[in-house]
């Protein structure tokens, strides 16, 4: 089968595209014929040598997938041949990734695809959608009528947080860096959008939420705790989903006086049952046209190295060149 893979970590140039043996289906697994996959920042960190866990060799990157079941393990009862499915959490914890024509996936990480939603959309929404849901509802415990601030409302996770927060009736404040992205944030449902290149973000948050925000969702790899703690109201909650190597200063006094709490989490550590809850809501919102995938561009799988270059430029080099996910299709 055709696959994108690498044998040693390094720059995007280490990624090869060629033939690998087809996967074998275990008793608790299914084989999925890929329709689409998508790129996430963690894919680039692993490829660049982040030592989270031992990697198979050769290693196929990629967390997200959407496609069709073509083989079913003997212990799998809830999935069937020909069924369209989507999922995430692959390429992690020593598992092979999804950037290949076929992938063996433990059935607990797969969910039925909504009938009228295509594979590119489901792949684009997988990891970022589950991440947003976990952060909002398991950790921040966001409630209808509360106010949330999200850094970067058109980003992969940010756009999901904006839409899900609006879906339950929250008041949403977010940021964007140019007029096109400001319009997109409003289309996604944001109530207040701040152009961070033209406005003072802290002042604009105070104008939009005089009593402070209930939830501050930080997407930067280098969290700005001064901004966040200043923006939070009484008993506010801050969400962290990035910044493994960050060591910024922290304003302890204002944080504890307001009774705030800080929640860091890694999506891939959530259990299969926890992620299943997320997937159920995502499927409902996708079917109801409440939640929309944000896709920046679609590339063929043989351009995986270029996709990694673009993702790295956007995330690590902070060039802000993407508005949504990079999706790759298997041709």
Secondary structure, DSSP 8 states (H G I E B T S, - for coil): -EEEEBSS-SSGGG-EEEE-------TTEEEEEEEEEE--HHHHHHHTT--SS---SSB---S-EEEEEEEE-TT--S--TT-EEEE---S-TT---S-BSEEEEEGGGEEE--TTS-HHHHHHHHHHHHHHHIIIIIIS---TT-EEEES-TTSHHHHHHHHHHHHTT-EEEEEESSHHHHHHHHHHT-SEEEETTTS-HHHHHHHH-TT-EEEEEE--SS--HHHHHHHEEEEEEEEE---TT------HHHHHHTT-EEEE--GGGS-HHHHHHHHHHHHHHHHTTSS---EEEEEEGGGHHHHHHHHHHHHTS-----SSEEEEE--
